[in-house]
């Protein structure tokens, strides 16, 4: 029986930005931000919004801690 619980989200090509990878900003609650920062939490996309589908391999993702205003960058 096939496992249909996981669906692939199609990659949307990033627009050319003069050699710089596009930057995407994600605001996380403090407890989740700290888990990402410590390397204990990976990125999960449960809602395929157009903004999240636009993230492609090689893009820069900036995580923002909603509680403290700190940020962290991931490529």
C-alpha positions as semicolon CSV with decimal commas, in nm:
position;residue;x (nm);y (nm);z (nm)
1;X;0,000;0,000;0,000
2;X;0,155;0,335;-0,100
3;X;0,229;0,596;0,165
4;X;0,027;0,898;0,055
5;X;0,068;1,089;0,380
6;X;0,358;1,294;0,244
7;X;0,311;1,517;-0,055
8;X;0,590;1,678;-0,248
9;X;0,567;2,055;-0,270
10;X;0,680;2,171;-0,612
11;X;0,980;2,399;-0,619
12;X;0,912;2,742;-0,759
13;X;1,218;2,886;-0,936
14;X;1,358;3,197;-0,771
15;X;1,380;3,512;-0,980
16;X;1,726;3,627;-1,082
17;X;1,850;3,890;-0,837
18;X;2,190;3,977;-0,975
19;X;2,376;3,688;-0,815
20;X;2,228;3,735;-0,467
21;X;1,995;3,457;-0,349
22;X;1,646;3,580;-0,260
23;X;1,587;3,640;0,110
24;X;1,279;3,503;0,289
25;X;1,175;3,608;0,642
26;X;0,999;3,374;0,885
27;X;0,879;3,490;1,225
28;X;0,879;3,218;1,492
29;X;0,759;3,202;1,849
30;X;1,054;3,218;2,089
31;X;1,052;2,851;2,187
32;X;1,063;2,741;1,821
33;X;1,324;3,002;1,729
34;X;1,552;2,871;2,007
35;X;1,508;2,514;1,879
36;X;1,604;2,618;1,524
37;X;1,896;2,824;1,652
38;X;2,025;2,526;1,855
39;X;1,988;2,290;1,558
40;X;1,725;2,076;1,732
41;X;1,438;2,170;1,500
42;X;1,426;2,140;1,125
43;X;1,199;2,334;0,896
44;X;0,854;2,191;0,851
45;X;0,605;2,332;0,608
46;X;0,255;2,224;0,698
47;X;0,071;2,498;0,512
48;X;0,181;2,549;0,155
49;X;0,135;2,925;0,132
50;X;0,265;3,098;-0,177
51;X;0,541;3,260;0,032
52;X;0,666;2,926;0,164
53;X;0,641;2,757;-0,176
54;X;0,860;3,035;-0,318
55;X;1,159;2,923;-0,105
56;X;1,402;2,734;-0,327
57;X;1,732;2,556;-0,273
58;X;2,005;2,815;-0,227
59;X;1,773;3,093;-0,106
60;X;1,849;3,268;0,221
61;X;1,600;3,227;0,506
62;X;1,607;3,475;0,795
63;X;1,435;3,353;1,112
64;X;1,303;3,617;1,352
65;X;1,228;3,554;1,719
66;X;0,891;3,715;1,787
67;X;0,965;3,732;2,161
68;X;1,307;3,903;2,158
69;X;1,346;4,047;1,807
70;X;1,667;3,846;1,748
71;X;1,729;3,697;1,405
72;X;1,929;3,416;1,252
73;X;2,015;3,349;0,887
74;X;2,021;3,014;0,710
75;X;2,120;2,938;0,350
